[in-house]
Amino acid sequence: MRGAICVAVLLCPVIIPPQAAADSLPRASAVRMEQRITALSEFGANPQGGVSRVAFSQYDIDARHYVMTLMAQAGLEVSIDTAGNLVGHKAGLEDLPPIVFGSHIDSVPGGGNYDGDVGVIGALEVAQLLSDGDIITRHPLQMVVFSDEEGGLTGSRAMVGKLNEAALSVRSHSGLTIAEGIRAIGGDPGRLEAAARSPGDIAAFIELHIEQGGILDEQGLDIGVVTGIVGIQWWDIVVEGIANHAGTTPMNNRHDALLSAAELMLAINEIITSRPGAQVGTVGRIQAEPGAPNVIPGRVTMSLEIRDLSSDVIWAMFRSIERRAALIAADHGTAIRFEHIALYAEPALTHPILRQVIAEAANTLGLSNIEMPSGAGHDAQDMAQIAPTGMIFVPSQNGISHAPEEYTSAEDMANGADVLLRAVLAVDRGALEDPL
């Protein structure tokens, strides 16, 4: 077909030659993207101006039907895989692995209208531009709307073959178990292996997303070229002291679990910030028992989360915290133990060529850009396990996310879609086939 002569010019697809300048490509419509994201925000809209479209809810189901309609209008052949992921397929000229791009539309309870949604509306815009321009690629293209990202990366985890049986029994925000939810949106939890892809099955995965932080907005930058997605480790910390009467126990004879916990919280902050780097550590939950004003706390439970692009850094930080905890426990006559909850996510580095491709696309469009890590988890984190992965950030106003005040302008959304289109076409032209 590559050597075929087209006699009916108006009916011929436009095949982008390797030398085509990126700025000759069509541009995303900010108006159309704004209209679509506004329409999507009606599904699960809450009084605060955001959205509570949790995965597997009726709002989620209705929104998925809306997006499926848009996918079909953009010339995609739409299906639902056994994990409940929406997959829109566009054939290519050659028998090659597909280039995959997309994000999610489910939200956290009381969330905003842009997290995940911008990536889906941006992917739709790319499909629409290709359809409207009758542009055909060498590779097949696939737009994916992942199921239940906010509840634990359910759809992408299934796509990389790592959604285990235990996860299926977890109850989601919708009230359904993950297995029940997958079935409710058209999947089949008994056949998850059919949704799994293997290394080599996908040419590349690229996700457009809002930053969910304030770096781009604060610095007035257009595009974030994501270098990687942080790994996340969780622990429960249990501090054991001795509960006793607050009025009759002298200060020098106390074994106060809460005092030890307070010192440990300060130590965690000191240790995390004492090392150069972008690592973060958080104590987000704490409970003292018995919890009475006139009783010295005898037991405290608290959480610890550490995130970084390097697992080595995460564990080095933890070991330093553990050593400090032993000193604090000795000072106060308490006992401190750490219970590793589970691995939430491994660090995932993006592909260096895709970072270069995304930066070059932004530069060609005259968009300012910066390399930066993602401090939040994304479907791209899973996809990086089986395919070269890239990620594009656009600004979040005031760095707000997971809240009704979350906002990304139509212009910024369109910038992201323009970069995504050019990155997809660069991969199609063979960018990943070239050595670094």
C-alpha positions in Angstrom: 0.0 0.0 0.0 2.9 2.3 0.7 3.7 2.4 -3.1 0.1 2.7 -4.3 -0.9 5.6 -6.5 -4.0 7.5 -5.3 -6.2 8.7 -8.2 -9.0 10.2 -6.2 -7.0 12.8 -4.4 -9.7 13.9 -2.0 -10.3 10.4 -0.8 -6.6 9.6 -0.1 -5.2 9.5 3.5 -2.5 11.9 4.3 0.7 9.9 5.1 3.1 12.0 7.2 6.6 11.7 5.6 9.6 11.4 7.9 10.8 14.9 7.1 7.5 16.6 7.7 7.8 19.6 10.0 5.8 19.3 13.2 4.4 22.8 12.8 2.7 21.9 9.6 0.4 19.5 11.5 -3.1 20.5 12.5 -3.6 22.2 15.8 -5.9 21.2 18.7 -9.1 23.1 19.2 -9.2 24.7 22.7 -12.9 25.4 22.2 -13.8 21.9 21.4 -11.7 20.5 24.3 -13.3 22.9 26.7 -16.8 22.0 25.5 -16.1 18.3 25.9 -14.5 18.6 29.3 -17.5 20.7 30.5 -19.9 18.1 29.2 -17.9 15.3 30.9 -18.1 17.3 34.2 -21.9 16.9 34.3 -21.5 13.2 35.1 -21.3 13.2 38.9 -21.2 16.9 39.3 -21.3 18.0 43.0 -22.5 21.2 44.6 -19.0 22.4 45.2 -18.3 22.7 41.5 -16.2 19.5 41.2 -17.2 15.9 40.5 -17.7 12.8 42.5 -17.5 10.3 39.7 -16.0 7.3 41.5 -15.2 4.2 39.5 -18.0 1.7 38.8 -20.7 4.2 39.9 -23.6 5.0 37.7 -22.0 8.4 37.0 -18.9 6.5 35.8 -20.9 4.2 33.6 -22.8 7.1 32.0 -19.6 9.1 31.5 -18.0 6.1 29.8 -20.9 5.9 27.4 -20.5 9.6 26.6 -16.7 9.1 25.9 -17.4 6.0 23.8 -19.7 8.1 21.6 -16.9 10.7 21.1 -14.4 7.9 20.4 -16.6 6.5 17.6 -17.2 10.0 16.2 -13.4 10.4 16.0 -13.1 7.3 13.8 -12.1 4.8 16.4 -13.4 1.2 16.7 -14.4 1.0 20.3 -14.3 -2.1 22.5 -14.2 -2.9 26.2 -11.5 -5.3 27.4 -12.0 -7.8 30.2 -10.6 -5.4 32.8 -13.2 -2.8 31.8 -10.8 -0.5 29.9 -12.2 1.3 27.0 -10.0 0.8 23.9 -10.4 2.8 20.7 -8.6 1.3 17.8 -7.4 3.0 14.6 -5.8 0.8 11.9 -2.3 1.5 10.6 -0.6 0.9 7.3 1.7 -1.8 8.6 1.6 -4.8 10.8 3.3 -3.1 13.8 2.6 -2.9 17.5 0.2 -0.1 18.4 1.1 3.2 19.8 -1.1 3.6 22.9 -2.2 6.9 24.6 -4.9 7.8 27.1 -5.7 8.3 30.8 -8.8 7.9 33.0 -12.1 9.6 33.8 -12.9 8.2 37.3 -12.4 10.7 40.2 -11.8 10.6 43.9 -14.8 11.5 46.0 -15.2 15.2 46.0 -12.7 15.6 43.2 -12.2 18.0 40.3 -12.9 18.1 36.6 -9.4 17.8 35.1 -7.4 15.0 36.8 -7.4 12.2 34.3 -10.1 13.9 32.2 -7.6 16.2 30.4 -5.6 13.1 29.3 -8.8 11.5 27.9 -10.1 14.7 26.2 -6.6 15.3 24.8 -6.4 11.7 23.5 -9.8 12.2 21.9 -8.5 15.5 20.3 -5.6 13.7 18.8 -7.9 11.0 17.3 -10.2 13.7 16.1 -7.4 15.7 14.4 -6.1 12.5 12.7 -9.6 11.6 11.5 -10.5 15.1 10.3 -7.2 15.4 8.5 -7.5 11.9 7.1 -4.0 11.2 8.4 -3.0 7.6 8.6 0.0 6.2 10.5 2.3 3.2 9.9 1.4 1.9 13.4 -2.1 1.1 14.6 -3.2 3.6 17.2 -5.1 2.8 20.4 -6.7 5.3 22.7 -7.3 3.8 26.2 -9.6 5.0 29.0 -8.3 3.0 32.0 -10.8 1.7 34.5 -10.6 2.7 38.2 -7.3 4.6 38.3 -8.1 6.3 41.5 -9.0 3.1 43.3 -5.6 1.5 42.7 -4.7 1.6 39.0 -7.1 -1.3 38.4 -7.3 -1.1 34.5 -3.6 -0.5 33.9 -2.6 -3.1 36.4 -4.7 -5.6 34.6 -3.2 -4.5 31.3 0.3 -5.4 32.5 -0.9 -8.7 33.9 -0.5 -7.7 37.6 -4.1 -7.4 38.9 -4.2 -10.2 41.4 -7.0 -12.2 42.9 -6.8 -10.5 46.3 -7.4 -7.1 44.7 -10.7 -8.2 43.1 -12.3 -8.6 46.6 -11.4 -5.1 47.7 -14.4 -2.8 48.1 -14.3 0.3 46.0 -15.8 3.8 46.7 -18.9 2.8 44.7 -19.7 0.1 47.3 -18.9 -2.7 44.8 -15.9 -4.9 45.0 -13.4 -4.5 42.2 -14.6 -7.7 40.6 -18.3 -6.5 40.8 -17.3 -3.1 39.5 -15.4 -4.6 36.5 -18.4 -6.6 35.6 -20.7 -3.5 36.0 -18.7 -1.6 33.4 -18.7 -4.4 30.8 -15.5 -6.4 31.8 -15.1 -9.9 32.9 -13.1 -10.4 36.1 -12.9 -14.1 35.4 -10.9 -13.5 32.2 -8.4 -10.8 33.1 -5.6 -12.6 31.3 -7.3 -11.6 28.1 -6.7 -7.9 28.9 -3.0 -8.4 29.6 -0.3 -7.2 27.3 3.3 -8.4 27.2 6.5 -6.6 26.6 6.7 -5.9 22.8 3.0 -5.8 22.4 2.9 -2.0 22.5 5.3 0.3 20.6 5.0 3.1 23.1 2.6 4.5 25.7 2.2 8.2 26.2 -0.1 9.9 28.8 -1.2 13.5 28.9 -2.1 14.7 32.4 -2.4 17.8 34.6 0.6 18.3 36.8 -1.3 18.1 40.1 1.4 20.3 41.6 2.3 24.0 41.3 5.7 24.0 39.6 4.5 24.8 36.0 2.0 27.3 37.2 4.4 29.0 39.6 7.2 29.3 36.9 4.8 30.2 34.1 5.8 27.2 32.0 3.7 25.4 29.4 4.8 21.8 29.4 6.3 19.4 31.9 8.4 16.6 30.4 8.0 13.9 33.0 11.3 12.1 33.9 9.6 9.4 36.0 6.9 8.6 38.4 7.8 8.1 42.0 7.8 4.9 43.9 5.6 4.8 47.0 6.2 2.8 50.2 3.9 2.7 53.2 4.4 1.7 56.9 2.3 1.7 60.0 4.3 2.8 63.1 3.2 1.6 66.5 4.5 3.4 69.6 4.0 1.5 72.9 4.3 3.3 76.2 2.4 3.0 79.5 -1.0 4.6 80.0 -1.3 6.2 83.4 -3.1 8.9 85.4 -2.2 12.3 84.0 -2.5 14.0 87.4 -0.7 11.6 89.6 2.2 10.5 87.4 5.3 12.9 87.6 6.7 14.2 84.4 10.0 12.4 85.0 8.3 9.0 85.5 6.2 8.9 82.3 6.4 6.6 79.3 4.4 8.8 77.0 3.8 7.1 73.6 2.5 10.4 72.1 5.5 12.3 73.2 7.7 9.7 71.5 5.5 9.9 68.4 5.7 13.6 68.2 9.5 13.6 68.4 9.5 10.9 65.7 7.3 13.1 63.4 9.8 15.9 63.7 12.7 13.6 63.1 11.0 12.2 60.0 10.7 15.7 58.6 14.3 16.5 59.5 15.7 13.3 57.9 13.7 13.7 54.7 14.7 17.3 54.2 18.4 16.8 55.2 19.3 15.0 52.0 19.4 16.8 48.6 16.8 15.5 46.2 13.0 15.5 45.6 12.1 12.7 48.1 9.1 13.4 50.3 8.0 11.8 53.5 4.6 12.2 55.2 2.8 11.2 58.4 -0.8 11.6 57.3 -2.6 9.7 60.1 -2.1 9.5 63.9 -4.2 8.1 66.7 -3.5 8.1 70.4 -5.0 5.7 72.9 -6.9 5.7 75.1 -7.6 9.2 73.9 -8.7 10.8 77.1 -7.5 14.3 78.3 -6.6 13.0 81.8 -4.7 9.8 80.7 -1.1 9.6 79.4 -1.2 8.0 76.0 -0.1 4.4 76.2 -0.2 3.6 72.5 0.0 5.6 69.3 -0.4 4.3 65.8 0.7 6.5 62.9 1.3 6.2 59.2 4.5 6.8 57.2 4.7 7.3 53.4 7.9 7.9 51.5 8.1 8.7 47.8 11.0 9.1 45.4 12.1 8.1 41.9 14.7 5.8 43.5 13.8 2.7 45.6 17.3 3.0 47.0 16.7 6.5 48.3 13.3 5.4 49.8 14.9 2.6 51.8 17.9 4.7 52.8 15.5 7.3 54.2 13.5 4.6 56.0 16.6 3.1 57.6 17.7 6.5 58.9 14.2 7.0 60.4 14.3 3.6 61.9 17.7 4.3 63.6 16.4 7.6 65.0 13.2 5.9 66.3 15.4 3.5 68.3 17.1 6.5 70.0 13.8 8.2 70.7 12.3 5.1 72.2 15.3 4.7 74.5 15.0 8.3 75.7 11.3 7.9 76.7 11.2 4.3 77.8 8.8 3.4 74.9 8.9 0.8 72.1 8.6 1.8 68.5 8.1 -0.7 65.7 7.5 -0.4 62.0 5.0 -2.5 60.0 5.6 -2.4 56.3 2.1 -2.4 54.8 2.8 -3.2 51.2 4.5 -1.9 48.1 2.1 0.6 46.6 4.1 1.3 43.4 7.6 0.9 42.1 9.4 3.9 40.7 8.9 4.1 36.9 11.3 6.1 34.8 10.1 7.4 31.4 11.9 6.5 28.3 14.8 8.9 27.4 13.9 9.1 23.7 10.3 9.8 24.5 11.4 12.6 26.9 13.4 14.0 24.0 10.5 13.6 21.6 8.1 15.4 23.9 10.6 18.3 24.5 11.3 18.7 20.8 7.5 18.8 20.1 7.1 21.5 22.7 10.1 23.5 21.3 8.8 23.2 17.8 5.5 24.7 19.0 7.2 27.5 20.9 6.1 26.1 24.2 8.3 26.5 27.3 9.1 23.2 29.0 11.0 21.6 31.8 11.9 18.1 32.9 10.3 17.1 36.2 9.3 14.0 38.1 5.7 13.1 38.9 5.0 12.9 42.6 1.6 11.3 42.1 0.9 7.8 40.7 -0.5 7.3 37.2 -1.5 4.6 34.8 1.8 5.3 33.0 3.6 3.9 36.1 2.2 0.4 35.2 2.5 0.8 31.5 6.2 1.5 31.9 6.7 -2.1 32.9 5.8 -3.4 29.5 6.4 -0.6 27.0 8.5 2.6 26.4 6.5 5.2 28.2 6.4 9.0 28.1 4.3 11.5 30.0 3.3 15.1 29.3 2.2 17.5 32.1 0.2 20.7 31.6 -0.2 23.3 34.4 -2.6 23.0 37.4 -3.7 26.4 38.5 -2.3 27.1 42.0 -1.1 23.5 42.1 -4.6 22.3 43.2 -5.8 18.8 42.5 -8.2 16.2 43.8 -10.5 19.1 44.8 -13.3 21.1 43.2 -11.0 24.1 42.7 -8.8 22.0 40.3 -8.4 23.9 37.0 -6.4 23.8 33.8 -7.2 26.4 31.1 -8.5 25.4 27.6 -5.3 26.8 26.1 -3.1 24.6 28.3 -5.2 21.6 27.5 -4.8 22.3 23.7 -1.1 22.8 24.2 -0.9 19.3 25.7 -2.9 17.7 22.9 -0.7 19.4 20.3 2.4 18.0 22.0 0.8 14.6 22.3 -0.1 14.5 18.6 3.4 15.3 17.6 4.9 12.8 20.0 2.7 10.0 18.7 3.6 10.8 15.1 7.3 11.0 16.0 7.1 7.5 17.4 5.3 6.4 14.3 8.1 7.8 12.1 10.6 5.7 14.0 11.9 7.8 16.8 12.3 4.8 19.1 14.1 2.9 16.4 16.9 5.4 16.4 19.8 4.9 18.9 20.2 7.5 21.6 
